[in-house]
């Protein structure tokens, strides 16, 4: 008969590891975003209409 308790704990530990990996990746991406240089915003002049 399968050891359901061991199967449960194995799956639980793997789930915890997966969540830790995702949380770490999210934190790293947030730090990358925070530390990224601010992009330069350029305001373009309005287009002239053909009627003018």
N, C-alpha and C positions, 0 to 999 in steps of 0.2 A: 504494500500500500504506500502511495506517495506521502512524503513528509510535508504536509501542507503548511505547518508552522515554519519550517525552513524555507519553503517556497515563498511564503508571505514575506519573511524577513529579507530574503534575497531581493525580491522585487521592491520592497520598501527602501532598502539601502541604495539600490540603483536609481530609484526615483529621487531620493535626496541628493545624490551626486549630480543628477541631471539638472535639478533645480539650482544647485550651487553653481554649476557651470553657466547656466543662463543668467543668473543674478550677477556673477562676476563679469560676464560679457556686457551686460547692460551698464554696469558701473563704469567699465572701461570706455564704453562708447559715450557715456555722459561726460566723463572727464575729457575725452577728445573734443567733444562739442564745446565744452566750457573753455578749453584752452586754445581753440581755433581762433585765428585772427579774424577780426571783424571785417566783413567784406565792404569794399568801397561802393557806395550807392551813388549812381550818376543819374541826375534828372535830365531827361531829354527834352528839347523844345517841342512844343506841339506841332503837329503836321499842319501845313497850310492847306486850306480847302481849295478845290478847283474853281469855286465861284469867285474868289477874291482876285 
